[in-house]
Amino acid sequence: MKEMWNERYGAKEFAYGIAPNVFFKYALDKYELEGRILLPAEGEGRNALYAAQSSLEVYAFDISEEGQKKALQLAKEHHLTIDYQVGHFLKMNYAHGSFDAAALIYAHFPPHILSVYHQKIIDLLKPGALLVLEGFSTNNLPLRMENPKVGGPDKIEMLFSTESIKAEFPNFETIELEEAQVELNEGLYHQGKAKVIRFVGKKNA
């Protein structure tokens, strides 16, 4: 998996562009997030860049060194600072309850580690912190078959539904949760009509 991402991010062009994800930008702007934000599986830094431009203290990580290189270069070009580490999530040295927000943008993990990763994120968030998530829906599979360029996993167990999000984050107040059909235009690998799950939740005390 690491080799695949290094190959993708090692190309000259940004795999998913440099503009922030539309829902991520919307959530940051609407809820006026402040403080420290955690961005797991951040790739080439497009969302980290926007968060830093929005005066958030950005902590990001990925398994790809090539993604980190591009993210840090992007931040340097914009005279911004982000903390970007490379490694596996469970080995990251972040303090319990130290983040005011986190965002999972197309952070799809194999089912045997998904709940463990989500629980780790929950543990890292302060009470009252916001979680923003956008990922492909289980109903995206037919659209992916019609148009592989839309991207996303081809295994249903790696996709989301509104029910699975409620089950994964039971101790969150649901602020927004929906399945939406969107027209993706994110670089080379997210192009076309897709069905996604969008979630904004607030961690209960």
Sequence and secondary structure as in RCSB ss.txt:
>XXXX:A:sequence
MKEMWNERYGAKEFAYGIAPNVFFKYALDKYELEGRILLPAEGEGRNALYAAQSSLEVYAFDISEEGQKKALQLA
KEHHLTIDYQVGHFLKMNYAHGSFDAAALIYAHFPPHILSVYHQKIIDLLKPGALLVLEGFSTNNLPLRMENPKV
GGPDKIEMLFSTESIKAEFPNFETIELEEAQVELNEGLYHQGKAKVIRFVGKKNA
>XXXX:A:secstr
 HHHHHHHHTSSS TT SS  HHHHHHHHHHT  SEEEETT TTSHHHHHHHHTT EEEEEES HHHHHHHHHHH
HHTT   EEEES GGG    TT EEEEEEES    HHHHHHHHHHHHHHEEEEEEEEEEEEBGGGHHHHHH GGG
   SSGGGSB HHHHHHH TTEEEEEEEEEEEEEEETTTEEEEEEEEEEEEEE  
